[in-house]
Amino acid sequence: MELGAISGTAASAAGQAMGLQDFLKVLLTQLNYQDPLKPMDNQAFMAQMAQFTSLEQSQRLNDKLELLVANQAALQSIGLIGKTVSATGDSGSISGVVSSLSLQGTSPLVSITTTAGSVVADVDLSRIVSVR
């Protein structure tokens, strides 16, 4: 029984990343059911450990990168306050000055005060077309 086959099936079935406890359970099961006349090769065992460690580090790196991207978006959006922007809205194009910023939720949202004096709240950064 090979760890790669088990971990791929378990990860796809659960839809979640394997943790250290899951890896140890699989490893113990593998050791319990191995053929006593053909014990597990030490090199294969170490290769599996190295693969799992690499996978775990990749998952941690991915989490940190997601946090970095979110922080970067927040920092960039602070610089938009007081700037004149053009954005696409539900009812068409919006042009005006960014008057406020909301950092709650998954992405920063800005409020735009148009030249007519109306305020368009909660405009996502992805809708901003140009900054002047």
Secondary structure, DSSP 8 states (H G I E B T S, - for coil): --HHHHHHHHHHHH-S---HHHHHHHHHHHHHTS-TTS---HHHHHHHHHHHHHHHHHHHHHHHHHHHHHHHHHHHHHTTTT-EEEEEETTEEEEEEEEEEE--SSS-EEEEEETTS-EEEEEEGGGEEEE-
